[in-house]
Amino acid sequence: MLKTLRQIASVGIASEPAPGPDETLRLREALQARILAVLGRALCVRAVDAGSCNGCELEIHALNNPFYNIEGLGIRFVASPRHADLLLVTGPVSRHMEIALRRTYEATPDPKLVVAIGDCACSGGMFGEGYASRGRISHVIPVDVAVPGCPPDPTRILTGILTALAGRSPSPG
Amino acid sequence: MREWRTRTVSPAEWRGAARDLAESGARLAALWASGGERGMPTVHAAFFTGTGALLLSLPLEDPATPYPGLEELFPCAARMQRAAADLSGVRASDPDTRPWLRHNAWPAAYRPLLDPPLPAAADPPGIEAYEFVRVEGEGVHEIPVGPVHAGIIEPGHFRFSVVGEKVLRLEERLGYVHKGIERRFTELPILEAHRLAARVSGDSAVAFAWAYCQALENLTDVAPPARAAWLRALCLELERVANHLGDLGALGNDAGFAFGLAQFSRLKEWLLRACAEALGERYLMNAIVPGGVRLDLTNAGAQRLHACVTSIAGEVARLRVVYDEHAGVRDRFTGAGTVTPRLAARLGLTGLAGRASGQAFDLRVDWPCAPYTELPVTKIGSRAGDVAARVAVRFDELAESARLIERIIAGIPSGSRLEAVGLPPPGSLGMGAIEGWRGPVLVALEAGPAGTIRRCHPHDPSWQNWPVLEHAIIDNIVPDFPLINKSFNLSYSGHDL
């Protein structure tokens, strides 16, 4: 226990400081303000892998590490689409995941946002379309924002989430 | 250069040859089918024989007659044979004829790796029934999980048969992320498809890209310059450290110790940022190219990586004590998901999980390629076979990789980083095998005419290890499944292809 506490104390706070002149930090401030304006509470995100190579999942995991402090920004990942405001979908959509993706989308309450993560989700990427792949996410469900990159880093994923929220009008209260 | 021995056999000799290999302690590395010459399908089985490798090929005169299956000699062959039936239309004698990678995206009679493209279907395919093995008896019920899981994980389906909390049987249903990678390979130029190989399983980008390039270099008789080989090893060890850091954090979290996830994910981010600064990418998806590497290591980059890896190794050593001394963590890790060395040997458990169950095999040690021939690796192992053992192997391997990274940075030879690679002769078959973080990654590459690919089979060690997870969970409780599953951390994409 003592070692645990010593480790916590010696590491200190890994979260990066809030607002500042850095572009990344401005993004964080803007995002938090936008989440509050649009939702008035935390943004609930459900990640769905519709056929990716798992590379984008690594960066979505990284987004959850202490450097990015997303819970501090008001973003939380949830276990069910029924609790989600926004779906983060990686792809391409394999034909075997097509029905599961449609059902996940249908289970997400309106109004819902969809952010496609990674080159494959945006365009089909290296895998393209074929007998087993439907290619980009928008071939299967409506997409609000597509974030390219192979894989896109956590800051770009955050930018994508902000961009999706920017298209939404603030909640009436 | 390492030599693959090859042997072509008849259907009558096939099983006997495999039996001899099994009795001599060889491991089945992969099994797949290719179109072969004259359109005649050929079944291939690759084996690691301790200090070498053998490729056994079985041309099928009559593809309609089932060939003798190897599933009784090498149980992990069963799913590979079912996949070959789905993709190439060749069937083994195994009475389990259920499809494996094919759910419903293409008709049963269609052979995706041989037949011309199907016209695009507009509607999503309907759901096809799959016959799970039913467990019956008083109080037995089933829990279906997936394909969409609750966390940030790849999709797959697990069918648990339980009594109360105790798992009597787990049956996996994979194939959800099958996206036609092997067919896609045949549509790409052979000198460019290493980019697809790096995306077979995103967490093993370096291992797959290296195995692909090694197969291609084997076909064209090219040896990458020494500096390139050392840089490849640097990338491979960095990939191993990054994945072990991620897993050690996630394992702590699954044992209810969120502190572990916060600490290890912080260290992983540190490493990824150092990679981005020193080598240009957080994940080394584009580092390895035919004939060498695309990146280079500057003095400043070397210092940056060295400082980062040294501090990480120090912090990990401290965190290991915290894990070891934490009663709750120890209680969850010890005795959970045990695979005895005997069971591991029988089922062919491989890689990291195999080494935690007494299967002391590591390509870097037992059949090294350059630069590991001059960069000795200490093989890590345990015989306990439980979650705690798989955690301990990760800790030890992480420390060993950190040591290797320091050695590479200190001793990397100067010189060029790229050798020109020409086009391989059509019809030739080259092999690549690399010890990725999860285990041995294999690529079999068959050249077509004019720089095309006739067939490429990438093989992830998850093929061997997924069936063992079904055994590891027996008699454990359902709430321990996430922890046990994570302790193997197998690939879906690398398996489903």
Interface residues (C-beta under 8 A of the other chain):
Chain A: K3 T4 Q7 I8 V11 A14 A47 V48 D49 A50 G51 S52 C53 N54 G55 C56 E57 L58 E59 I60 H61 A62 N64 N65 P66 F67 F77 A79 S80 P81 P92 S94 R95 H96 M97 E98 I99 A100 R102 T104 G125 M126 F127 G128 E129 G130 Y131 A132 S133 V140 C150 P151 D153
Chain B: H103 N104 A105 W106 Y110 P112 P117 L118 A120 P124 P125 I127 P147 V148 A150 G151 I152 I153 E154 P155 G175 Y176 V177 H178 K179 G180 I181 R183 R184 R195 L196 R199 V200 S201 G202 D203 A205 G246 F259 A262 Q263 S265 R266 K268 E269 L272 R282 Y283 M285 R318 L319 V321 V322 E325 H326 S491 Y492 S493 G494 D496
